[in-house]
Amino acid sequence: MNPEVISATIDRFSIEPEAARSAPAVAARVVDGRAELSVGSFTWYADLPAALGGTNAAPSPTAYLLGALAGCAVAFLRDTLAPQLGVRVDDVSAVARCTADARGLLGMDGAMPDLGDVEVEITVVSSEPKSRIDALYQAWLERCPIYLALLNPNSIAASLTLEQPAGAAVG
């Protein structure tokens, strides 16, 4: 946690707003029966439970979504907001959870595939007064991109491209 780095970053982004903009993209493909996800130098895997046709060899996409929310709570609070706001934080932990009905993924009548009851519980260990921790939490609610993406409707452009294997009959 280095407030000088954050201050320098704010100064740079004030002068060069374009330097602050990014367009992250994660690529996925099937490898060994599970999804291989990659971005930059990072690679990880996702899978579905066997009951849904997967091999249960990696966390589910739902687990990654919840992990993104809990991870943003921990990392963003500790690494960015606490030093930026001058709040001492000794430790941060978070648990994100939701409800799900696998019947919805299988297209069964009367069941929805949507996730429900999404929540995140954040615990901050600090000797700071509660008012300072409340201000930290409020900043997180206003600026955490994962929380905001889940809270606010987003338009998503989805497309499908069909590629025929070489020598396949077109029809």
C-alpha positions in Angstrom: 0.0 0.0 0.0 1.8 3.0 -1.3 -0.2 6.3 -1.2 2.6 8.1 -3.1 2.1 5.7 -6.1 -1.7 6.4 -6.0 -1.1 10.2 -5.8 1.3 10.0 -8.7 -1.2 8.0 -10.7 -3.9 10.6 -10.1 -1.5 13.3 -11.2 -0.7 11.4 -14.4 -4.3 10.6 -15.2 -5.3 14.3 -14.6 -2.8 15.3 -17.3 -3.4 12.3 -19.5 -6.9 11.0 -19.2 -6.4 8.6 -22.1 -3.8 6.7 -20.0 -6.5 5.8 -17.5 -8.7 4.1 -20.0 -8.5 0.4 -20.7 -10.5 -2.3 -22.5 -9.8 -5.6 -20.7 -10.7 -8.7 -22.7 -10.6 -12.3 -21.5 -10.4 -15.1 -24.1 -11.9 -18.5 -23.5 -11.5 -21.8 -25.4 -12.1 -25.5 -24.6 -9.0 -27.3 -23.5 -9.2 -30.8 -22.0 -12.9 -30.6 -21.6 -13.0 -27.3 -19.6 -12.8 -23.6 -20.4 -9.3 -22.2 -20.5 -9.4 -18.5 -19.8 -6.6 -16.1 -20.5 -5.7 -12.4 -20.3 -2.1 -11.2 -20.7 0.2 -13.6 -19.0 -2.5 -15.1 -16.8 -4.3 -18.4 -17.5 -7.0 -20.1 -15.4 -9.8 -22.6 -15.9 -13.5 -22.8 -15.5 -15.8 -25.8 -15.6 -19.3 -26.9 -14.8 -20.4 -29.6 -12.3 -20.8 -33.1 -13.7 -24.6 -32.8 -13.3 -24.6 -30.0 -15.8 -22.4 -31.8 -18.3 -19.0 -30.5 -17.1 -16.1 -32.4 -15.5 -16.0 -30.4 -12.3 -12.3 -29.9 -12.8 -12.3 -26.2 -12.0 -14.4 -23.5 -10.4 -17.7 -22.7 -12.1 -18.2 -19.4 -13.9 -20.6 -18.4 -11.1 -17.8 -19.0 -8.6 -15.5 -16.7 -10.6 -18.2 -14.0 -10.7 -18.6 -14.2 -6.9 -14.8 -14.3 -6.6 -14.5 -11.1 -8.7 -16.9 -9.4 -6.3 -15.2 -10.6 -3.1 -11.7 -10.0 -4.6 -12.6 -6.5 -5.6 -13.8 -5.8 -2.1 -10.5 -7.1 -0.5 -8.0 -5.8 -3.1 -9.6 -2.4 -3.9 -10.3 -1.5 -0.3 -6.8 -2.5 0.9 -4.7 -1.5 -2.1 -6.4 1.6 -3.4 -9.0 3.1 -1.2 -7.4 2.8 2.2 -4.1 4.5 1.1 -6.0 7.1 -1.0 -8.2 8.0 2.0 -5.4 7.6 4.5 -7.2 4.9 6.4 -5.2 2.3 8.3 -6.4 -1.2 7.4 -4.8 -4.2 9.1 -6.8 -6.9 7.2 -9.8 -7.2 4.9 -11.8 -10.3 4.1 -15.0 -10.8 2.1 -17.5 -13.5 1.3 -19.7 -13.3 -1.7 -22.7 -15.6 -2.2 -25.8 -16.0 -4.2 -28.6 -18.4 -4.9 -28.9 -20.5 -8.1 -31.2 -23.1 -9.5 -29.4 -25.5 -11.8 -32.8 -26.5 -13.3 -32.9 -23.2 -15.1 -29.6 -24.0 -16.8 -31.2 -27.2 -18.0 -34.2 -25.4 -19.4 -36.6 -27.1 -17.0 -40.1 -25.5 -16.7 -40.7 -23.2 -13.8 -37.0 -22.6 -13.1 -35.0 -19.5 -13.9 -31.2 -19.6 -14.8 -30.6 -16.2 -13.2 -28.5 -15.8 -10.1 -30.4 -14.4 -7.1 -29.8 -12.9 -3.7 -26.3 -11.8 -4.6 -24.6 -10.4 -1.5 -21.1 -9.6 -0.2 -20.0 -9.4 3.4 -16.9 -7.4 4.0 -14.9 -7.5 7.2 -12.3 -4.8 7.9 -9.8 -5.1 10.8 -8.7 -1.6 11.7 -8.0 0.6 14.8 -9.6 3.5 12.9 -12.9 5.0 14.2 -16.0 3.5 12.6 -16.8 6.8 10.8 -13.5 6.4 8.8 -14.3 2.8 7.9 -17.8 3.8 6.9 -16.3 6.4 4.6 -14.0 3.8 3.1 -17.0 1.4 2.6 -19.0 4.2 1.0 -16.2 5.0 -1.4 -16.1 1.2 -2.3 -19.9 1.2 -3.0 -19.5 4.2 -5.3 -16.3 3.1 -7.1 -15.9 -0.7 -7.2 -16.4 -1.6 -10.9 -17.4 -5.2 -10.2 -20.0 -4.2 -7.6 -21.3 -1.4 -10.0 -21.4 -3.8 -13.0 -23.6 -6.2 -11.0 -25.7 -3.5 -9.5 -26.5 -1.5 -12.6 -27.9 -3.0 -15.8 -25.3 -3.2 -18.5 -25.9 -3.7 -22.2 -24.0 -6.7 -23.5 -23.4 -7.3 -27.2 -23.4 -11.0 -27.8 -22.7 -12.6 -31.2 -22.2 -16.1 -32.6 -20.0 -17.1 -35.5 -20.3 -20.5 -37.1 -17.1 -22.0 -38.5 -17.4 -25.2 -40.5 -14.7 -27.7 -40.1 -12.6 -28.2 -43.2 -14.4 -30.5 -45.7 -17.7 -30.3 -43.9 -20.8 -30.2 -46.1 -22.5 -26.7 -46.0 -26.2 -26.9 -45.7 
